[in-house]
Amino acid sequence: MNINFSKYTDGLVPAIIQDADTKVVLMMGFMNQEAIDTTISLNKVTFFSRSKNRLWTKGEESGLFLNFISMSVDCDNDTLLIQAIPVGPVCHNGTDTCWGDKNRGSNINFLNDLEAIITQRKNTAPESSYVASLFAKGINKIAQKVGEEAVEVVIEAKDNNEKLFLDESADLLFHYLILLQAKGYTLQDVVKVLSARHSAKDNA
């Protein structure tokens, strides 16, 4: 990718961040080559902060990262368009975008918020949070809990009580998100695998 860093006197190029799912524009920052390399390496959108005069990974303090998906450069080679998945609100004012717009095309985006909550809870005291208590008990207990919830889903699937089936399905998904984080992954990592399989099938 040929990027013209010499067009602007500070050697930075604008980077427009777009939600990879909803296509809503989330924010704009600036990048140099090091920020680009770090973004690709970490899979977290990283800017060069002019106010801090250093690299700045979005969410490095709040945990509300922008999970990197793809990057492209415009026809003049001086502006980047980055596709990312936000982990919760993007703006420091607490809104979904830096323009105050909503970025929730469907309730499925709530899963991003839920993952952020799990991340925050796992670092709290075990006695004050159910999520933290599971992390404190270790991977075996978390995996066991996922197995138990999966069995409950199967049992309810054989009956006709839709509420119980959906309740148990929600419990299973919630504990699966915890298991993913315990293994160092997020739901987006699973989505990437599914997407790659779909692309391979289309190209076969």
Steps between C-alpha positions, in 0.01 A plus 500: 500500500655826383429781747618859443615624841671805348183689403453645849777680686469284813548178302164361611200391294132513602343167588122468482363218714186323380304226673561186297147375572274805495719715266446798731795742518626488859787747529805648332859500617850526358757233424863464406664181378572384854134542596398297195747224581385492863134487395566198282722333761259545792177475300402813695465837326794715607550866417779752538365743757607857424406614850691217673775497234507120503322192373157458655296181477133587519364342818838450668358643824125437469514155339266627226725399213443526128570147377676534165350326195645660187667809359497674162642824359315749281576591137743776604687267736468745787192391699428164663168324542511247781233241564472406867266350757445732798492357851237734639468879459776666295488865607650619831160662565345155517320508165522231234683730258690827523204670336260384767326261263366162590688199367266222593351366181362202691507353848776262389744786563417467869738204502789745453384690807459176694856395417623835629306448824652153541848649449437756770342256745776240481740748658277571800490321836363143465265546795333800332441360152375169365717542189808574708431199721495273193830637374647449847400131493690444177450365151379155608208643698409739218507218243293281730241777532475532121446124477224513762323783320529316168329196652220725630449639150474150354248399766282807441524454122311173539209675677261769383569770756645777284583728794706236678677410176594865434601555863733200492634608159583841643677337796703283262605794282592709805723229644651430158608865479666457838676185379626680189657774712647245737678352197611844382249541216187696417189425297657689210771233478229239449327722243827523306521120483140473379555777247814331366313171462218677316746670265680172433168335419406782259836476325500121477 
